[in-house]
Amino acid sequence: MERLDQIFVTLKAWAVGQVPEPFQVIASIVLSIAPIMLVFPGIFALTTVAERKLLGRIQNRLGPNRVGPFGFLQWAADGLKTITKEDIVPRNADKVVHFLAPVVLLVSALLAYSVIPFGRNMYAIEIDAGILFFFAVGAGTELAVFMAGWSSRNKYALLGAMRAIAQMISYEMPLLLAALAVVMATGSLNPNEIVAAQEGGRGWGEIVPNWFVFTPWGFAGCILFLIAAAAESNRSPFDLPEAESEIIAGYFVEYSGMKFATFFLAEYLGLFVISSLCVVLFLGGWHAPFPFFWCAWVPSWAWFIGKLACIVLLYIWMRGTLPRLRIDQLMNFAWKFMLPMALINLVVVAVWTYTRPWNYFGAELVRWLLCVGLLLAPYLLLGRNLLRNRKWGPRTYRYAS
């Protein structure tokens, strides 16, 4: 089992050992970066086909079924199509910035993978402020979106960029605060230490995993994080920056060919990496869910990929189920519900931490009820306030005279 779990670590160490000593550091860096740049674009290719087929089933149609067995080579056909398509740049566009925008977006997404522990001893770099590094490099996406919208010299692209930036900034606040709850609970910004804090089990003979999602504040933080992550990744129902019925295709309306494909790739890579961070923060990282003997036979990296796949499937299900929000509903939800709930969750983390020493009979139950009450009451009040004074009158239509 140990050999299978550490197979990639062992292979890297062997490959580095084959290189002359002066170049071993460079070889180690290359062998840390190359798997990320190969594996996750490969997962992107398969995910696009799986998503189209699942959405087809939800909408009572077939989806891709022509290219390859059961249509699973559709990604290759789509890739060839984008490579051979003509690259059209608007005459008045800032050509340098127009070219750099998808590159900056892709680099920002790829850099965030470097601090994610994908398994036991499987990470590109380990820094004490790994979570801070993750959000710092992720802030480059706002810059890339603005570069794309402004450089295109197109009012629809600029409007889509402004929408996207407003949405990203609005939902980045609850996203950061949801992650901050885990940092408060563990006292560390290191992703590896956060994963280590969720090792083992508790309750009912330690069958319940020691994951943060199985605490009141962790469950609330995980829900807030997943919702904010969907908005950050422009996933339904928060895909307002790319609302085809309103602004054609958003900030990359003037992109075609490989530049458009790069935006598409970066968007999915961003979805994967932010879902990976959710696994690290709330779902135990690469730890197995149960202490049963058969769980030990599954490699740590397989558990991580399985949890990541579950989150991605959840987002696909949301895309096929939920209708798109209006822009005013999206902003109200961020500032009037998500942000206050994320701040309240920080208070609940503090209460949960400082009540840990309680050791009298029934203390654990009192602790749970107290934290759940602190979350449930604001949830009901904020939800009612969000829907207050919403008088839906009869719909009126205006026709051109």
QUINORRA-V848869 format. One record per pair of residues at least 12 apart in sequence whose ideal C-beta (glycine too) atoms are under 7 Angstrom apart, sorted by sequence separation. I is the first residue (numbers start at 1). GAP is how many residues later the second one is. D is the distance in Angstrom with one decimal. If there is no record, write none. Layout:
# QUINORRA-V848869
I/GAP/D + I/GAP/D
This chain:
# QUINORRA-V848869
15/12/7.0 + 16/12/5.2 + 52/12/5.4 + 115/12/6.6 + 149/12/2.4 + 182/12/6.1 + 198/12/5.3 + 355/12/4.8 + 148/13/6.4 + 198/13/5.0 + 198/14/6.2 + 286/14/3.9 + 16/15/6.6 + 49/15/5.9 + 115/15/3.8 + 146/15/5.4 + 286/15/6.4 + 288/15/5.6 + 15/16/5.9 + 145/16/5.3 + 287/16/6.9 + 286/17/5.4 + 53/18/6.8 + 115/18/5.5 + 286/18/4.3 + 12/19/5.0 + 115/19/5.6 + 145/19/4.7 + 146/19/6.0 + 285/19/6.6 + 351/19/6.5 + 352/19/5.4 + 145/20/6.0 + 351/20/5.9 + 49/22/6.6 + 112/22/5.3 + 49/23/5.4 + 142/23/5.3 + 348/23/5.1 + 351/23/6.5 + 283/24/5.1 + 49/25/5.1 + 112/25/5.4 + 279/25/6.3 + 49/26/5.4 + 111/26/4.2 + 112/26/5.6 + 142/26/5.4 + 348/26/5.0 + 48/27/5.7 + 141/27/6.8 + 142/27/7.0 + 185/27/6.7 + 347/27/6.7 + 348/27/5.8 + 279/28/4.6 + 46/29/6.9 + 108/29/5.6 + 279/29/5.8 + 45/30/3.8 + 108/30/6.3 + 182/30/6.0 + 344/30/7.0 + 345/30/7.0 + 344/31/6.8 + 108/32/3.5 + 276/32/5.8 + 108/33/5.2 + 234/33/6.3 + 275/33/5.6 + 278/33/6.1 + 233/34/6.6 + 344/34/5.0 + 104/36/6.0 + 105/36/5.9 + 108/36/6.5 + 181/36/5.8 + 235/36/6.7 + 272/36/6.9 + 275/36/4.2 + 233/37/5.3 + 275/37/6.1 + 341/37/6.5 + 233/38/4.4 + 340/38/6.8 + 341/38/6.6 + 104/39/6.4 + 105/39/3.7 + 182/39/6.9 + 104/40/4.1 + 181/40/4.6 + 135/41/6.2 + 233/41/6.2 + 271/41/7.0 + 341/41/6.5 + 232/42/6.3 + 340/42/5.8 + 101/43/5.2 + 104/43/6.5 + 178/43/4.5 + 271/44/6.7 + 229/45/4.5 + 337/45/5.1 + 101/46/4.0 + 178/46/4.4 + 179/46/6.8 + 229/46/6.8 + 336/46/7.0 + 337/46/7.0 + 100/47/6.4 + 101/47/3.8 + 178/47/4.1 + 131/48/6.1 + 229/49/6.5 + 337/49/5.5 + 97/50/5.1 + 101/50/6.4 + 174/50/5.4 + 175/50/6.3 + 178/50/6.6 + 336/50/5.5 + 131/52/6.4 + 226/52/6.3 + 98/53/4.2 + 175/53/3.8 + 225/53/5.5 + 97/54/3.8 + 98/54/6.4 + 174/54/4.7 + 175/54/6.5 + 332/54/6.6 + 222/56/6.8 + 225/56/6.9 + 94/57/4.2 + 132/57/5.5 + 171/57/4.5 + 175/57/6.2 + 225/57/6.9 + 93/58/5.6 + 131/58/4.6 + 93/59/5.5 + 130/59/6.2 + 93/60/5.1 + 129/60/4.7 + 130/60/5.4 + 131/60/6.5 + 171/60/3.8 + 172/60/6.6 + 222/60/4.1 + 92/61/4.4 + 128/61/6.2 + 130/61/4.6 + 171/61/5.7 + 221/61/6.6 + 90/62/6.1 + 128/62/5.2 + 90/63/5.6 + 90/64/6.7 + 167/64/5.8 + 168/64/5.9 + 218/64/5.7 + 126/66/5.9 + 123/69/6.8 + 212/69/6.9 + 213/69/4.4 + 212/70/5.0 + 213/70/5.9 + 167/71/6.7 + 211/71/6.6 + 211/72/5.6 + 37/73/6.7 + 40/73/6.9 + 167/73/6.3 + 211/73/4.1 + 36/74/6.7 + 117/74/5.5 + 167/74/6.4 + 116/75/6.5 + 117/75/5.3 + 209/75/5.8 + 115/76/5.7 + 36/77/4.7 + 163/77/5.6 + 164/77/3.6 + 117/78/5.7 + 163/78/4.9 + 209/80/5.1 + 235/80/5.3 + 160/81/5.1 + 243/81/6.8 + 236/82/5.9 + 207/83/6.4 + 235/83/7.0 + 236/83/4.0 + 235/84/6.4 + 195/85/5.9 + 206/85/6.0 + 230/85/6.3 + 237/85/4.3 + 239/85/6.3 + 240/85/6.9 + 164/86/6.7 + 194/86/6.1 + 198/86/4.3 + 236/86/6.0 + 237/86/6.2 + 160/87/4.9 + 164/87/5.7 + 194/87/6.4 + 198/87/6.6 + 237/87/5.2 + 238/87/6.6 + 240/87/5.5 + 36/88/6.7 + 159/88/5.3 + 199/88/5.7 + 230/88/6.8 + 236/88/6.4 + 237/88/5.1 + 191/89/5.1 + 198/89/6.0 + 160/90/3.2 + 161/90/4.1 + 195/90/3.3 + 201/90/5.5 + 240/90/5.9 + 33/91/6.7 + 156/91/4.7 + 160/91/4.2 + 195/91/6.6 + 32/92/4.3 + 156/92/4.9 + 195/92/6.9 + 238/92/6.2 + 160/93/6.8 + 157/94/5.3 + 157/96/5.0 + 156/97/5.3 + 157/97/5.6 + 154/99/6.2 + 182/99/4.6 + 154/100/5.3 + 149/102/4.0 + 152/102/3.9 + 179/102/5.9 + 148/103/4.7 + 148/104/5.5 + 145/106/5.3 + 228/110/6.5 + 227/111/6.7 + 9/112/5.0 + 9/113/6.4 + 6/114/6.9 + 8/114/6.3 + 224/114/6.3 + 5/115/6.1 + 6/115/6.6 + 224/117/6.1 + 224/118/5.4 + 224/121/6.8 + 221/124/5.5 + 220/125/5.1 + 217/128/5.5 + 141/129/6.7 + 217/131/4.4 + 216/132/6.4 + 217/132/4.7 + 217/135/5.5 + 216/136/6.9 + 215/137/6.5 + 134/143/6.3 + 216/152/6.5 + 217/154/6.4 + 216/155/4.0 + 220/155/5.2 + 106/156/5.6 + 216/156/5.0 + 102/157/5.1 + 109/157/4.9 + 116/157/6.7 + 105/158/6.5 + 106/159/6.6 + 110/159/6.7 + 216/159/6.0 + 102/160/3.8 + 106/160/4.4 + 109/160/4.1 + 113/160/5.5 + 116/160/4.9 + 174/160/7.0 + 93/161/6.8 + 102/161/5.2 + 105/161/4.3 + 109/161/4.7 + 112/161/4.6 + 116/161/6.7 + 170/161/6.0 + 184/162/6.7 + 117/163/6.7 + 167/163/6.4 + 171/163/5.4 + 90/164/5.4 + 102/164/6.7 + 109/164/6.2 + 116/164/6.4 + 163/164/6.6 + 170/164/3.9 + 174/164/4.0 + 178/164/5.6 + 181/164/5.4 + 185/164/5.6 + 170/165/6.4 + 174/165/5.4 + 177/165/3.6 + 181/165/5.8 + 184/165/4.9 + 120/166/6.2 + 173/166/5.4 + 177/166/6.4 + 180/166/6.6 + 119/167/4.7 + 171/167/6.9 + 178/167/7.0 + 88/168/5.1 + 117/168/6.0 + 118/168/6.9 + 174/168/4.1 + 181/168/4.7 + 185/168/6.4 + 87/169/6.1 + 117/169/6.6 + 177/169/6.4 + 86/170/6.7 + 87/170/4.3 + 85/171/5.8 + 86/171/6.3 + 87/171/6.9 + 85/172/4.1 + 87/172/6.4 + 82/175/5.9 + 83/175/6.2 + 82/176/5.8 + 82/178/6.6 + 82/179/4.0 + 122/179/5.9 + 119/180/6.7 + 120/180/4.4 + 119/181/4.1 + 119/182/3.3 + 118/183/5.5 + 119/185/5.8 + 118/186/5.3 + 44/221/5.9 + 47/221/6.4 + 41/224/6.5 + 44/224/4.5 + 44/225/6.4 + 40/229/5.9 + 43/229/6.6 + 40/232/5.7 + 55/261/7.0 + 59/261/6.8 + 54/262/5.3 + 58/262/3.7 + 55/264/6.7 + 47/265/6.4 + 51/265/4.9 + 55/265/4.8 + 54/266/6.9 + 5/294/4.4 + 1/295/6.0 + 4/295/5.3 + 5/295/5.5 + 1/296/5.6
